[in-house]
Amino acid sequence: MDFKILGPIEVRTSLGRPIALGRRKQRVLLAALLLNTGKAIPSRRMLDWLWGERAPATAESNLYTYISALRKVLGSPSRIEAGSNGYMLRVTPGEVDVTLFEDLAAQGRLALSAGRHDVALDRLTRALCLWRGESVLEELPLPAPLRCEAARLERLRATVVDASLEARLALGQHGEMLADLEAMTRRDPLNERLRAQLMLALYRSGRRADALTVYQSARMTLAAEVGIDPGPDLVRMHQRILADDPALTPPPAVAARRAPAELPIGSAAFTGRTTEISRLRTMLTTGSGTTAISTITGAAGVGKSALAVHVAHQVAGHFPDGRLYVDLHGSTPGVAPLNPADVLARLLRSLGDDTAAGPFGRPDVDEAAARFRSLTDGRHLLLLLDNARDAAQVRPLLPASPTCRVLVTARRMLTSLDAASHFRLGVMAEDETSTLLGRLIGEERVAAEQWAARAIVRLCAGLPLAIRIAAARLIARPELSLRALADRLAVEDHRLSELQADDQAVRACFMMSYRSLDAESSRMFRLLSLLGGGVISVAAAAALADRPEPRTADLLDHLAEAQLLESCGHDRYRMHDLLSLFARERAREEDTEEDQAQAVRRARRGVRTLPALPPALPPAQPLPPPLAPPPAQPVTYMTVRG
């Protein structure tokens, strides 16, 4: 969620949708909480701010009503916490524009004092771009204590403007900034600092007489308006221009260094994942003494890359030195994983360094990694390493500076990465996948065939990739009804074949994980599909595969690490519905009917408590009748195996 007060008050969801904040006093209350983030505000103080000495008898109940209304529009979990010391707004770093403004302002002023004018200008410009108006909480009447804090921020903005002008002059941009300086001087004719900067810009642009005229105008304005003479800094600038001081010679123009902005375009239909977004934003924007590394792992097609890109765009403003992106192709069908040396060469080029090539064209990994760490030291960079194969591929690519943040997506857990935070991404809830389908194909189309849409969602079993492929097929064929697609997906033996469009296919994504298995693990994976879904115990799997239970437990853990199985308790596992269909396909391709039949018999003998098992080779199912809306009869094919 984004809270904005540098201009009119505004709150937007993580997807960028504005939130209606209600009546004026309700907005003033939220403004008070935003100007005091991290601090508890006593109820009595809030009553004074909202009503002053004219508080009605119902003031306390009204305050509670406003708090309840704000909690409702800000969503769950509640953002406004009540404690013994009062009310406090709970926000994560980077959600409030003021925090980001102050951070960028501090970075810019520090860079300016260190003579890093290009970095300073970048930070200061980004800070100023956060302002959407001339004043804090524009058009919202504030009580005096809150107006004092707003005035402080407005003074800080003026300081940032002044510092940005100084950086531009130091970079030789005097000609480009003349119009801005002249307009600002007209708005604030008593600002001697602006007058001096305008005189310097005019002088460096070859307009010495105009620069001297600005001084004379300033002298007369100051005398007429406030009865004083120009201050020593303005007088000194006038004298230096009269003397043609060589130190005023303009520096060579320096082209502004463009920070790399390599993030792929985010999905306009991105849906849900509110909790994951909040946690990732906190990890990426909270200061720490080391490089913060966050990994997102999960099964094929679960939406790891979409989530990572979505969050990276949301926090991009915290990384003014650049947002780097590399698809490592760790699990891309038909593409070999990238070599770390080649990735480092690309990252160095993105940072303006082409010197890392070794004697045979490919850079030395250790040397390139050291050079990358040097170039990223002290820079506020976000590095998104998408689709990693394993920790060994990622480790040489990590910066060492605590100002950098790294976001990695992978199918396997990267637990050997030091000090990394791990986020395991599961399938989406049914209501979220329904929303996603509507955003992809249009809400009107879903509303016209609600029951068929629900059937498609359930048959895709919460896998975002499957939903996107189903939507792509419906978009490509406007005449294809949702009912017709649901009928096709309902046939288990055909479902994976239906879930492919253009260069995307659920089966191909699963195949990449399957091919990474050794022979014994792949055999176990295939045999598990014979159990017909549901929870799988180690005992049942051991009987099925004719292996000792300790070895079976190792194999099941290996499948879980490969995201082909999900652990759901001690010695209990579950296979996703679509993965179960894929495993059954592989069993038909690679195992004989007799091998499958023997496995099922072993399972029945070994674990008496198992439910009735399906035949080893279930026959192909015919297409079900067209979907009928209720209440005529239930939709039988909406039940998914497992």
N, C-alpha and C positions, 0 to 999 in steps of 0.2 A: 504494500500500500504506500502511496506517496502523499505526504502532507506538504502543502505549499502555502507560505504566508508572505513571501517576498513579492508583494502585489496583493490582489484580491485573495481572500482565503479560498482554498480549493483542496479537495481530497479526491484521489483517484484510486481505483482498485489496482491490483497487480497487473491486470490486463489493460489498464489505461482508461477505464470507464469512469466518468465523474460520478460522485456521490452527492445526492441532495442533502444539504446540511440543516434544512429547516429554518425556523424563525430566527430573528436577529439575536436575541439573548442566548439562544442555543449556540449560535456561531461565535458570539463573544466568549462564551464559556469554553468552547473548543480552542479559541485563540489563546485564552489564558493558560490552558493546559499545554499548548504547543510552545508558548513562550517560557514555560517552566518545565520542560521535559526532564524527567528524572527526579523531580521534586514533588513532594506531597503538598497539596494546597488545602489548608483547613477550610471547613465548610463556612465558618464565620467570615473568612476573608473573601470567599467567593460571593457570599451574600452582599458584602460591602461593594465588591467590584460591579456586581450586576444591578444593585438598586441604591447603593449609597445610604443616605439617612432616610430615604423614603421607601424603605422595604415594606411591602404589604404584609398583612397577617399570614398570608398563604405563601410567603417567600420560600420557606424551607421545603414545603411540599412541591412548589414549582421547580426549585433547584433539583430535587430528586427526579421530577418528571423530565427535566432537560437531560440529566445524566442518563436516565433510562433510554430516552430517545436517541441520544448519541451512541450508546452502547449497541442499540439495535441497528442503526445505519452503518456503524463501523464493523459489524459482523462478529462472528464467533471465531476463536475465543475472545472474551471481553477485553477490549483495549483499555478500559478505564477501571483501575483497581481502587478499591476502598480500603483504607487502613485506619489505624488509630490516629494517625497524623493528618488524615484527610484523603483527598482524591489525587491520583497520579495517572497520567497517560503513559501506557506502555508502548514504546516504539523500538524498532531495531535500528542499528546504525545505517545511515543512508536514506531513511524514509522521510526525513524532514529536510526541506531545502536549506533551512538556516544552518544546520550542522555542516552540510556539504559546502555551503558558501564560506563559512568561517574556516574550514579546513583548507580549501583552495586559496583563500586569501592569505592564510598563514604561510602556505607553501610558496606562493608567489612573492611575498615580501621577503622571505628568507632567501629565495633564489636571487632576487634583485640585490640584496645586500652582499651576496657572494659574487656578483658580477655575471651571473648566468642569465643574461637578459632575455634570451629566446625562451628559456624555460619559464622565467618570471612572467613574460607576456602571455604565454599559453595558459598558465594557472590563473592569472588575474582576469583574462578574457573569459575563461570558463566560469569563473566566479560571478562576473557581471552578467553573463548570459542567463543566470538563474533568476534574475529579477524580471518580473512580468509587469511591473508598474514603477511609479516614482517613489512610493512609500510602502512601508510594511503594513499589511492588513488594510489595504486601500479601501476606502468607502465604508469601513466598519468603525463606529464610534467606540473608543477605548477609554477605560478609566485611567486616571493619572498614573498609577504605578505601572500599568502595562504600556502606556504611551512612553514612559521613560526607557523601557527596554527596546521598544520599537525605534525610538530616537537614537539609541546607541547603535543599532544595526544600520540605520541610515547614515550615521557619521562614519561608520566603518566602510560603507559603500563609497562615500566620498573619498576616503583614504585609498581605497582600492583603485578608484578612477585615476587619482593623482599618480599612484605608483605605475599604473598601466601606461599613462602618458610618458612618464620618465623612461620606462622600458622601450617604448616605441621610438623616442628620441635617441636613445642609446643605440638602437638598431638601425639608425639612418632612415627612419620612415617619416621624416619631417614634412615632406611634400604631401604624403597621403593623409596626414592628420590635420592639415591646416583648416579644412572645413569644419571638422569636429571642434577644434580649439576655438574657432571664431564663434560657433554657435553656443558653446559652453560659456564663453566670456560674455556674450550678450545676455545669457540667463543669469549670470552671477558677476556683475560688473565690478564688485568690490573685492573679488578674489584675486589677490596679488600673485599668488602662485600660478594661477592660470594665465595671468597677463605675462609673467616672465617666460612661461613655456611657449606662449604664442609668439613673443618677441624672438625667442631662440629659433623656433621653426621658420619664421619669416626670414630671419637673417641667413639661416642655412639654405633657404630656398632662393637666395640672391635678391631678396627684397629688404635691403638695409633701411631704406627711407620709411617703408611701411612699419618696420619694427620700431623705429624711433617715434613714429606717430602714435603707436599703441602706448608707448610710455607717456607721452604728453597727454593723451586721452585719459589714462589712468590717473595721472597727477591731478587733472582738473576734476574728475569724477570724485576722487577721494576728498578733495578740498570742499567740493560743493555738498556732498552727501553727509560726510562725517567730520569735516574740518580738520583733516590730518594730512600729512605729507606721505609719500610712498615710503615703505619700509626698506631696511638695508638690503635685502635680497633683490628687490626690484631695482633699486638705485644701482646696485653692483652690476646687474645685467645691462642696464642702460650705459654705464661707463665702459664696460667691456665691448659693447657693440660700437660705441664711439671710437674706441681705441683699436678696433679690428683685432681683438685678442685672438692669436692663432689657436688657442685652446678651444675656440668656438667652431673651428673647422668641422664640417660634418664628417662623421665616420663613414666608411664604406657601407653601403646598404647590405644588410644581411637578410637573406631569404629566410622566412620563418620556417623552422623545421616542422614538417608535418608528422604528427604521431601516427604510427600505423593503426589502421582501423579495419581489421581483417575479419571481424565476426560475420558469419553468414546471415542472411536475412532471417528474421524470426518468423514463426508461423502465426499468421493473423487469426487462425482458428484455435490457438493454444487454449487448453481448458484445464481447470482444476489444479491439483498439486499444490494447494495453498500452503500446507504445512511444510512441504519440502522447499518451496520457494522461500518461505520465511527463514528457515534454518540455514539455507545456503547463503542468502543475503547477509545474514548475521556473520557467518564464517568469513565471507569475502570482504566485509567492510569493517570488521572489528580489528583494532590494532593489536599486534602481538610482537614478541621479540624475535620471531623467526618467520620464514616464508610459510604462509598458510596454504596447505594443500588439501583440497576437498575432492573426493572421488565419488562418482555416481556409478553404481554397478547394478546389473539386472539382466533379465533374460532378453533374448533377441526380440526386437520390435516393441519393447515396453515403453519407449519414449525417452531414453537417456539423453540423446543428443538434443532433442527438442527442448527438454527441460534445461539443459546446460546453456544452450544458446539464448533461451528466454531470460534466464537469470543474468547471464552475462550482459545482455543489453540493458537490463534494469540497473545494474551497478556500474555501467560503463563510465558514468560521470566521476567515479572515484579514481579512475585510472587515466589521468590526462596524458601520460607518457605513451600510452598505446594499449591496444587490445589485440593480441596476437592469437592466431588460430591455425591449427594444423589438424587435418584428418590423418591419423596414423594408419588407417586401413588395417587395423588388427583383425577385423572380422568382416571385411567387405568381400562379398562373393566375386571371385574371378580376379581379385587384385591382391598382390603380395604386400605384406606389411612393410612400412617404410623403415629404412635403416636409420638409426639415430644420427649417424654422421651426416646423412643427407638432410635430415630434419634440422640439425644445427646449422648447416650451411644456409638453409632457407631462412631460419630465424635471424641469423646474422645479417643476411641481405635486407630483411625487413627493417633492421635497426641501422641500416646504412653502412654495413661493413662487408666488403667483398674480399677480404684478405685471408679468409680461413681455408682456402683450398690447399690440399697437400700436393706433393710432387706428382701424383698420378691423377689429379683432378678431384678425388674425394678427400675431404678434410680429415685429419687425424681427430678421432673422437675426443680424446682427453684434451687436446689443445683447443679444439673448437668449443668444448664445454667450458673450459676456463675462460676463454674469450667472451663467451656468452654471459658468464657470471660477472665478468668485469663490466660489460656494457649495460647490464641491467642493475648494477649496484646503485642504490639510492634512487632509482626511478620507480615511479608508481605505474606498474605494468600489470595487466591481467593476461595470463597465458591459458588458453583453452586447448587442451590436448584431447581430441575427440577420437573415440573408437580405438583405444589402446589395446595391444595384444596382451602385454604383461608388464610387470614392474621393471623388468630389465630394459624394456624399450623406453620407458618413461624416465628412469633415474638420471641418465646423462642430460636430460633436457630441463632439469629443474634449476631455476635461479636460486641464489643464496640470500638475496637481500630481503629484510623484513618488510620492505615497502612493496614487494611483489606478492601477487596471489596467483595460485594455480588451480585450475578446475580440470579434472580428468574424468572421462567416461570410459567404461570398459565392461565387458561381460563378466570376467572373473574378478574376484576380490583382489585388490592390490595391497594386501595387508603387510607386505614387507617394506612398503614405503614408510620411512621414518616420519613420525609426527603428523600423519595424514588423518583427516576425519573422513569416515566412510558412511555413505548414504546408500542403502539398498532400496531400489525402486521396484515396487510391485505393480500389479495390474491396476487399472483404474476401476473405480466403483461404477455400477451400472448407470446411475444418474449422470455421472461425468461423461461416460462414453455416449450416452444419449444426447447430451448437450453438444459434444464434439461432432457427432453425426449431423445434427441440425446446423451447426455453423459451417460445415463443409458443403452440404448439399442444399441448404436453405431451410429455414424453419417451416415455411409453407408446405414444402414437399413432405416433411416429416409429419406435420399436423394432418395432412390429407390421408396418410396411411400409418396411423399411430401404432397399431398392433403389429404391422409388418416391420416397422422401424424397431420396435422393441424386440422382435424376433431376431433381426439382424444383429442388434447389439448383444443379445445373449449368445448367439452362435459365434460371435467374435470373441467372447469370453474375456472382455476387459482389456484386450491387447490393442493399443492405439494403432499399431501398424496395420492390423487387420481391418479396423474401422476405416482408416484412411484409404486402404485399397478398395474396400467395398464402396466407399464414397466416390473414389475415382471412377469406378465402373459405372456408377449411377450418373455421374456428371458427363462421362463420355457418351452415354446413351440416354438421352432425356426421355425416350419413349419406353425405357425399361422401368417397369413398376417396382416399387420396393417389395411387393408381394412376390413378384417373379424371382427377384434375387434371393429373398428369404427361402423360397421353395428350393432353389439350387443349393444354397448353403446348408439346408437341412439334411441333405444326403451326406453322411459322414465320409463315405469313400470318395466323394467329389469335392469336399469342402476346401481342401488345400489347393486344389486345381482352380477353384473359383477365386481364391484369394491371391490373385496375381494381376498386376496391371503395369504396363510399360516395363520399367526396369526394377519394379518392386514386386517381391513375392515372399510370402511367409515361409514357404517351404525352403527356398534358397537361404534365407537367414538362419533357419534351424539347421540346415545342412552344414553351415560353417562351424557351428558348435559341435555337431555330431562328428565331423571329420577330425576334430582335435582330440578325440578320445582314443585310448588304446583299445586293443581287441577285446579284452575282458570287460572293460567298462561299457563299450558299445553293445556287447552281447547282453549285459544286464539291462541297459536302457531299452533294448528291443523287447526283452522278455517281460518287463514291467507293464508293457501295454496289454499283455494278456490277462492282467488282473481286473481289467474293466474299469479302472479309475478309482476314485476314493482314496482314503488314507492307506498308505503302504507301510507295514511293519517290517522290521529287519528279519523277523522270523519267517514271514511270508515270502520275502524276497530271497532268503537263503534257501528255502525249500524249492522255490521256483527255479533258481539257477543251479541248485545242487552244489552249494558252496558253504563252507563253515560260516557261522554267524559273524565272527570277528572280521573275516575277509569281506563278507557281504556288507558290513557296516562301512568298511573302508571304501568299497565301490560306490555305495550310495552317497557317501560324503563327497567322493570325487565328482559324481554327477551333479550334486548340489553346487559344488564350486564352479562347475561349468555352466551353471544356470539352466540345467536340463531337468532339475528336480528341486523341489522346495522343502526345506526342513520345517516341520510343523509340530515340534515337540521332541521329547526324548525318544530316540529310535523310531520316529514316525516321519513319513515323507509323503508328499503329494506331487502329482504331475499335472501340469496345466493341460486343459482339454485339447488344445490344438497340438501341443507337443505329444500328447497321447496318440492322436491320429497319425502324426508323423512317425512315431515309434512303431505303430502298427504297420505303416507302409514299409518301413525298413525291414521289419520282421518278415513280411511277405516276400520281399526282394532277396533277403540274405539267409533266411532260415527255412528249412524244409517243414512241411506240414507235420511230419512225424516228430521233429525236434520240438515244435510248438506244443503238440499234443502231449508229449512226455513231460514237458515243463508244467503244463496245467495239471496233469495227474499228480506230479510230485507235490505241487502246491496244495492240492486237495487232501493228499495223504498227510502232509507235514503239518498243516495248520487246520485243525478241525473247526475252528471258529470262523474261518473265512466264509463270507457270503457266497451264494451260488455264483460260479464264474461263467463267463460267456464262452462259447466255443472258441477253439484256437483260431479259426479263420472265419469270422462272421461273414455271412453272405452279403453281397452288395444289396443295398436297400433301394427300392424303387422311389421315384419322386413322390412326395406326399401330395395330397389334393391341395388345390389352391387355398391360401390362408383365408379363413372366414372370420369376420369380426364377432366378438361376443355380443349377446349371450347365446348365440345359436349353438356353439359347441366349443370346447376348449381347443387351444392350438397345441397339438401334441408334439410337433417337431421343435418346439421351443425348449424342450428338456435336453440339456447337453450332457453327454456321457461324463461321468465323474462329478 
